[in-house]
């Protein structure tokens, strides 16, 4: 759903700063320089095709030329295909999605006058600080070092097969890599891990930015129709992270599928860990918005106190005039505005009572859960036959 931004005057328009979690950094500049990206993070299809091809296509070709003994296990490795052909493209596409979904909505802090004029310099400073972290060459270099050290160690100890496979022939504590294995270990895996951990860094930047904004003297409006005191525009920002959660769900799905196919594990053995995994990453996406919880709760209770007192005075006057019969001007009941005012006051109080303590709603939450869980649906084929799934679907629809 499109988000509407209201500008009250040209001066306000000039004060609205641009914000982007993804439009910057050494990798972004490299993509722009090579024609894989434009300034607005367009040309997603080019980046997806090129980066996925670099990560996956050499593995396909090297295993093919290595003979049937390598090629068949490679084709059966659902982890490699899911990681490089589904999760990696999703991480790349998420950059453009986050840029479009988040940036324009951050302007609403100023255009809706939630940030007071006196706090605009501090608001701009928060954006500048986020952009400095986002653009940091040291950060991206550190992430690359991380994936070539800790990342490869984790991959070898937790993910790499302990038996002979298409990329290596383990020999005790040694892993004798094939030519395909060298490309996997030193090119494909680091590429994937880099784009993954770079998103983790962006979650931290997003959290720090929102934390700084939440500490400003925000002009919250408890009776706002969005039920979030005017901060409801932050909920759709979560949709910018949906593809990241989809990529995480894909990693979980292919890991479970690989265990079922090659280790004989029962898919249902992973149901609790799968739920915990999804809950963790949904919370990671929602968590930064929780920084507004104290302010929203405070605004709600203060407004309930004020409106409660106002309602008491108004209802007392209404009862005195129309119920007790004290109507000095003999005003007719039919057509009086008192009843409409009473109804409006009741509606305002009802909005206050239903106000959310967080700037998102159940629909946003379900969307994130859905994007995380969708990649797990193919695992149903390990539990039910195709005919059973069709029968169950027919029963649901009918």
N, C-alpha and C positions, 0 to 999 in steps of 0.2 A: 504494500500500500504506500502510495507516495506521501511524503511528509511535507506539509505546507509551512513555509517560512514567511513571517510577516515583518516587513520593514516599515518603520514609522516615518523615517526621513532619510535624506541622502547622507547626512552625517553619520547615522547609524550604519548605513551600508558600507561606508568607508572604514568603519571600525571593525568590521567582521573579518577575522583572520582565517586563513585557510588552515586546515588540519588534515594530516594523512599519516597513518601508521606505516604505509608501505611505499610511498612515493619518495624514496630516497635511499641512500646507502651506496656502497661500492658496487654491489651486484646490480642494483637498479641502473646505475650509470653505465656499467658494462653492457647491460641489455640494450639501453638506449643507443650506445655507440655502435653496437653490432646490428642494429635494426630489428632486434627481437622485441622491442618495446618502444612506445612513444611516451611523451611526457605525462599523459593521463593513464598510463598502465594499460593501454590498448594492445592489440595484436597478441592476445592471449594464446590463440591457436598456434602462432609461430613458436612461442616459448615452450608450449606443451610438446609440440612435435619435435623440436630440436633437443630439448633437455631429456625427454623420455627416450628419444632415439639414441642419444649418447649413453644413457644409463642401461638401456635394454637391448638395443639392436646388436651391438658387438657380442653380447653374451649369446644371443641367438645364432649369429654367424659362426663364432668360434666353436660353439658346441656342435653346430652342424658339420663344420669341416673336421671336427675331431672324431667324427664317426658315430655310429648308432649307439655305442656304449655311453656316450656323453649326451647325445641329442635327446634321446628318449627321457632320461631322468630330468633334463632341463625343462622339457615340455610339461612334465608332471609336477614341477615345483610351483605350486600355486602361490607360495610366499613371494617368490621373485616376480611373478607376473602381477600379483596384486600390489606389491610395493612400487614397482616401476611403471606400470601401465595404468593404475587406478589412483593409488594414494598420491604419488608424486604429481601427476597432472592436477589433482584436486588441490594440492598445496599451492601450486603455481596459479591456478585460476582464482584461488581465495584472495590473492593479493589485489586483483582488480575489484573483486566483490567487496572487500573491506574498504577500499578506497572510495567506492561509490556509495556505500551504505552508511559509513561513519562520518566522513568529512563534512558533507553538507549539513548534517544534523548537529554537529558541534557548534555551528554558527548560531543555532537557536538560543544558546546561552545569552547571547548579546541581543539578537534581533527580537527576542521575546522579553528582553530586559530582566532576565533572571539574575544576571550579573550586574550589580550596581555600577553606575558610571565610575565611581571612585575605585572600583576593583578591576576595571578593564586592564590597566597595566599589569596587574598580577595574573589575570587570566591569560594575557598575551605571553607573559613570562613562562607560564605553565606549558603553553603550546611550544614556545621556543625551546624549552628544556627537553620536551618530548622529541622534537625534531633533531636536536643535537645528539641525543642517544640513538635515534633511528639512523642518523647519517654517519655515525661513528665508524671510521675505518678500523679502528682498534677493536671494536666490538665484533665486526665480521671476521677480522683476522683471528681473533680469539676463538670464535666459533669454529673456524676451519681447523685451527690447532686442536680444539677439543674433539672434533669428529675423527681426526687422524690419530688421536691418542686414546682417550677414554672411550670414544665411540667405537673404534675398532676392537678395543679390548672387550667391551660389552657384547659386541656382535660375535666375537669368537667364543666367548665363554657362555653366552646365553642363547645364541641363535644358530651359530654354525653347527652343521651336522657332525656327530661324533663317529660316523661311519663313512666309508668311501662314497662319494657322490660325484656329480658332474663338474664340481669346481675344485675338489681336493681329495687326497687320499690320506687320511689321518694315520700317523704312525706313532703311537704312544702319545707323548706330549707335543710332537711336531705335527704340523699340517702341511703336507706337500701339495702346494697349489699347482693346478694346471694353468695353462695360458689363460683360459677362461676365468679361472679363479683369481689370477692377478688383476684382471680387469674388474672383476666383481669387488675385490677387497680394496683396491686402491683408486677406483674411479666410481663405480656404480653406488656402492654403499655410502661412501663419503658424500656424494652428491645428494643422495636422499636424506641422509642424516643432517646435512647442512641446512637444507630448506626446512626440515622439521624443527630443528632447534632454533632456527631463526624466528620461527613462529612463536616458540616458547618465549624468546626474548621480547617479541612484540607484545605478548600478553603482559609481561612485566612492565613494559613502557606504558601500555594502556592503563594498567592499575595505578602506576605512579602519577600519571596525568590526572586521572579521575580523583585520586586522593587529594592532590593539590587543589583541584577545582572545588571539591566538597568542603574544603576549609575556608573558602571565601564566604562572605556574607551574602548568601544567595537569597533572592527575593522569591521564596516559594509561595504558591497560591493553593492552599489546601482545598478550596472549593472548585478547583479546575476540573473540567469535565473528563480529563484523561485519568482521573483517580490516582494521580501520582504527583499532585501539587505542581503541575506544569512540566515535570521531568519525563513524562511519558514518551517523548521523542527518543529517549535513550534505549528503550526496549528494542526497536527495530535495528539498532546498531548491532545487536547480537546476531542478526542474520548474516552479517559480514563475516562471522566466524564459523558459519554452518559448514562450509566445505572443509575447514580444518578438522572439525569433529567428524565429518564424513571420512576423511583420510585416516583418522585414528580408529574409527570403527572398522575400516577396511583392513588395517593392520591386525586388529584383533580377530577379525573373521578369517583371514587367510592363515593366521597362526593356528587357530583351532582346526581349520580344515586340513592343514598340513599334518597336525597331530593325529587326526582321524584317519587320513589316507595312508600315512607312512609309519605310524606308531601304533595303530590299532586302538586308539583311545576313543571312548564314547563321547560324542559331542555334548551330551547332557551333563557330563562331569564338569563342564566349564561354565555352567549357567550362573553360579554365584559369582565367580570371578568376572564373568562378562558384565553382569549387572553392576558390580563394584567399579569396574573399569569405566563404564558409561557414566555412572554417577560422578566419578572423579573428574572426568573431562567436561561434563556439563557444568559442574560447579566451577571448574577453572575458567569457563567462559562467563558464567554469571557472577563469579566472585568479585571482580572489579566494581560492578555496579552496587555492591553491598556497602560501599563506602558512604553512600547517601542515606543508608538506613537510619542512623542516629538523627540526622537533620529532618528526615521525613516524619519519623515518630514524634519528635519534638514539635514540629509544625502541626501535626494532627492533634495532639493533645492540647496544645495551646489554643488552637482554633476551636476545638470542641468546648473548651471552657468559655471562650468569648461568645461563640454562637449559642451556647447553652444559656448563658446569662441574657443575651439579647432575646432569645426565644421566650424565656421566662417573663421578661418585661412585656414583650409584645402580646403573648397569650393572655397575660393578666389584664392588659388593656383591652384586648379583644373580648374577653369574657365580661369585663366590667361594662363594656359598651353594648354588646349584643346579647349576652346571656343574662346578665343582671338587669338589663333594661335601662341603663343610664345612657341615654342618647340625647345630649342637650340640644342638638340641632335637628332632631327628628329626621335624621337621614334615612331614606328607605334602604332596606336590606338588599332588595333587588338591584343589581348593577353596581353595588359598592365595590371599591377596589380592595377593601380590607381582607376579603376572603382570598382573593388572588395573592395578596401579599403574604397571608398566612401560609398558603400553599407553596409559594416560592421559598419562604423561609424553611418550611419543612423539607422541601427538595434539597436545599443547600445543606441542611443538617444531615440528610440521608447521604449525600455525596461525601460529606466529611466522615461519616461512620464507615463507609465502604472504601475509603481511601487506602491505597496499597502502601505498605511500609518500604517497598522497593520500587524502582522505576521500570518494572517489567510486569507482565501478567502471565496467566496460565498459558495463553496461546504461544507466547515467546518460548516458554519453558518446554512445551510439547514439541515445538518445532526443532529445538536443539536435541531433545531426546530422539525424535524421529530421524534426524540426519545422522545421529550416532548409531542408531540401531538398524537402519536400512541395510547396510552392508552385511548384517548378520542373517538376513532372511534366507540367502541361498543355503545356509547350514541346515535348513529344514529338510533338505533332500537327503541328509544323512540320517534323519529320524523317520521320515515318512517317504513312501514311494510316490511317484508322480501321480498315480491314480488316486491315492489317499488324499494328496493335497488338493486335487481337483474336486474330489467329493466334499472335502471340508469347505472349500471356497464356495461351492454351490449351496451348501447348507447355510453358510453365512449370508449369502446374497438372497436366498429364498426365505 
